[in-house]
Amino acid sequence: MNSIARGIGVALLYVIAAPTYVVIALINVIRSAPAARAIRTGIVVCPHCRAENDLDVKATCPRCCRTDYGNRLRCRCGNEASSFDCDHCGTTIDL
């Protein structure tokens, strides 16, 4: 009898906690939507001059100083950029 009550109690806790996890998952999806759009299209629009900045360009990594064609957001050394300068107006675009 004790193990049955314990099992019912655990199942009840899962049922009560489930909506919380759904809300957390929805918040994470909403927060990652702009990043997913940038990755899918390969373009980040400058918030200041509205110029389109390609992500696939020849860029130099600030950590290892390697210049290579490819994604300006990530280098082969593992460095991930949190911002870059707009190609048109030079303003820093935070990601």
MIMAR-654307 format. One record per residue (C-alpha): residue in three letters; z, y, x. Coordinates in Angstrom, 2 decimals, decimal comma. Each point is the difference from the previous one (the first is absolute). Example, Ala and Ser with C-alpha at 12.3 -4.5 7.8 and 13.67 -1.06 7.14 Angstrom:
BEGIN
<residu=Ala | c3=7,80 | c2=-4,50 | c1=12,30>;
<residu=Ser | c3=-0,66 | c2=3,44 | c1=1,37>;
//
This chain:
BEGIN
<residu=Met | c3=0,00 | c2=0,00 | c1=0,00>;
<residu=Asn | c3=0,87 | c2=2,38 | c1=2,85>;
<residu=Ser | c3=-3,38 | c2=-0,45 | c1=1,70>;
<residu=Ile | c3=-1,84 | c2=0,62 | c1=-3,27>;
<residu=Ala | c3=1,88 | c2=3,26 | c1=-0,56>;
<residu=Arg | c3=-0,71 | c2=1,05 | c1=3,58>;
<residu=Gly | c3=-3,71 | c2=-0,73 | c1=-0,46>;
<residu=Ile | c3=-0,11 | c2=1,98 | c1=-3,23>;
<residu=Gly | c3=1,82 | c2=2,88 | c1=1,71>;
<residu=Val | c3=-2,48 | c2=0,08 | c1=2,89>;
<residu=Ala | c3=-2,95 | c2=-0,13 | c1=-2,40>;
<residu=Leu | c3=1,50 | c2=2,89 | c1=-1,97>;
<residu=Leu | c3=0,35 | c2=2,06 | c1=3,18>;
<residu=Tyr | c3=-3,66 | c2=-0,62 | c1=0,82>;
<residu=Val | c3=-1,03 | c2=1,11 | c1=-3,48>;
<residu=Ile | c3=2,10 | c2=3,17 | c1=0,27>;
<residu=Ala | c3=-1,31 | c2=0,84 | c1=3,52>;
<residu=Ala | c3=-3,69 | c2=-0,63 | c1=-0,76>;
<residu=Pro | c3=-0,74 | c2=3,44 | c1=-1,56>;
<residu=Thr | c3=1,48 | c2=1,70 | c1=3,06>;
<residu=Tyr | c3=-2,39 | c2=-1,86 | c1=2,30>;
<residu=Val | c3=-2,94 | c2=0,84 | c1=-2,27>;
<residu=Val | c3=0,85 | c2=3,72 | c1=0,17>;
<residu=Ile | c3=0,35 | c2=-0,15 | c1=3,80>;
<residu=Ala | c3=-3,39 | c2=-1,75 | c1=0,28>;
<residu=Leu | c3=-1,68 | c2=2,62 | c1=-2,21>;
<residu=Ile | c3=1,45 | c2=2,83 | c1=2,10>;
<residu=Asn | c3=-1,34 | c2=-1,63 | c1=3,17>;
<residu=Val | c3=-3,47 | c2=-0,41 | c1=-1,53>;
<residu=Ile | c3=-0,09 | c2=3,64 | c1=-1,10>;
<residu=Arg | c3=1,10 | c2=1,20 | c1=3,45>;
<residu=Ser | c3=-2,62 | c2=-2,09 | c1=1,81>;
<residu=Ala | c3=-2,95 | c2=0,99 | c1=-2,23>;
<residu=Pro | c3=-1,21 | c2=2,95 | c1=2,18>;
<residu=Ala | c3=0,15 | c2=-2,13 | c1=3,14>;
<residu=Ala | c3=-1,89 | c2=-2,82 | c1=-1,69>;
<residu=Arg | c3=-2,67 | c2=2,44 | c1=-1,16>;
<residu=Ala | c3=-0,42 | c2=1,36 | c1=3,53>;
<residu=Ile | c3=-0,29 | c2=-3,49 | c1=1,47>;
<residu=Arg | c3=-2,46 | c2=-1,13 | c1=-2,67>;
<residu=Thr | c3=-2,29 | c2=3,04 | c1=0,29>;
<residu=Gly | c3=0,49 | c2=0,67 | c1=3,72>;
<residu=Ile | c3=0,41 | c2=3,73 | c1=-0,66>;
<residu=Val | c3=3,01 | c2=2,33 | c1=-0,10>;
<residu=Val | c3=-0,51 | c2=3,37 | c1=-1,68>;
<residu=Cys | c3=1,65 | c2=2,96 | c1=1,72>;
<residu=Pro | c3=2,50 | c2=1,64 | c1=-2,39>;
<residu=His | c3=-0,81 | c2=3,46 | c1=1,41>;
<residu=Cys | c3=-3,78 | c2=0,27 | c1=0,34>;
<residu=Arg | c3=-1,01 | c2=-3,05 | c1=-2,12>;
<residu=Ala | c3=-2,20 | c2=-1,36 | c1=2,80>;
<residu=Glu | c3=-0,49 | c2=-3,75 | c1=0,16>;
<residu=Asn | c3=1,34 | c2=-1,57 | c1=3,22>;
<residu=Asp | c3=-1,33 | c2=-3,43 | c1=0,90>;
<residu=Leu | c3=2,54 | c2=-2,54 | c1=1,15>;
<residu=Asp | c3=-2,51 | c2=-2,00 | c1=2,02>;
<residu=Val | c3=-0,70 | c2=2,35 | c1=2,94>;
<residu=Lys | c3=0,22 | c2=0,12 | c1=3,78>;
<residu=Ala | c3=3,65 | c2=0,86 | c1=0,62>;
<residu=Thr | c3=2,49 | c2=0,05 | c1=2,88>;
<residu=Cys | c3=3,37 | c2=-1,69 | c1=-0,40>;
<residu=Pro | c3=2,87 | c2=2,36 | c1=0,94>;
<residu=Arg | c3=2,10 | c2=-2,93 | c1=1,25>;
<residu=Cys | c3=-2,33 | c2=-2,00 | c1=2,25>;
<residu=Cys | c3=-2,74 | c2=2,70 | c1=0,41>;
<residu=Arg | c3=-2,71 | c2=-2,51 | c1=-0,89>;
<residu=Thr | c3=-3,13 | c2=1,53 | c1=-1,53>;
<residu=Asp | c3=-1,83 | c2=-2,35 | c1=-2,30>;
<residu=Tyr | c3=-2,12 | c2=-0,11 | c1=-3,14>;
<residu=Gly | c3=1,98 | c2=-1,19 | c1=-2,98>;
<residu=Asn | c3=2,76 | c2=0,95 | c1=-2,36>;
<residu=Arg | c3=1,77 | c2=3,19 | c1=1,06>;
<residu=Leu | c3=3,17 | c2=-1,13 | c1=-1,75>;
<residu=Arg | c3=0,67 | c2=-3,06 | c1=2,17>;
<residu=Cys | c3=-0,62 | c2=-0,94 | c1=3,64>;
<residu=Arg | c3=-0,31 | c2=-3,41 | c1=1,63>;
<residu=Cys | c3=3,26 | c2=0,68 | c1=1,85>;
<residu=Gly | c3=1,82 | c2=0,00 | c1=-3,34>;
<residu=Asn | c3=0,49 | c2=3,75 | c1=-0,37>;
<residu=Glu | c3=-0,29 | c2=1,21 | c1=-3,61>;
<residu=Ala | c3=-0,69 | c2=3,68 | c1=-0,58>;
<residu=Ser | c3=2,05 | c2=1,92 | c1=-2,54>;
<residu=Ser | c3=-2,36 | c2=2,99 | c1=0,08>;
<residu=Phe | c3=-3,26 | c2=1,29 | c1=1,46>;
<residu=Asp | c3=-1,86 | c2=3,31 | c1=0,21>;
<residu=Cys | c3=-2,72 | c2=0,90 | c1=-2,48>;
<residu=Asp | c3=-3,48 | c2=-0,13 | c1=1,55>;
<residu=His | c3=-1,03 | c2=3,20 | c1=-1,81>;
<residu=Cys | c3=2,95 | c2=2,42 | c1=0,04>;
<residu=Gly | c3=2,35 | c2=-1,63 | c1=2,54>;
<residu=Thr | c3=3,02 | c2=-0,11 | c1=-2,32>;
<residu=Thr | c3=2,28 | c2=-3,01 | c1=0,37>;
<residu=Ile | c3=-0,38 | c2=-2,55 | c1=-2,81>;
<residu=Asp | c3=3,17 | c2=-2,01 | c1=-0,59>;
<residu=Leu | c3=-0,49 | c2=-3,53 | c1=-1,24>;
//
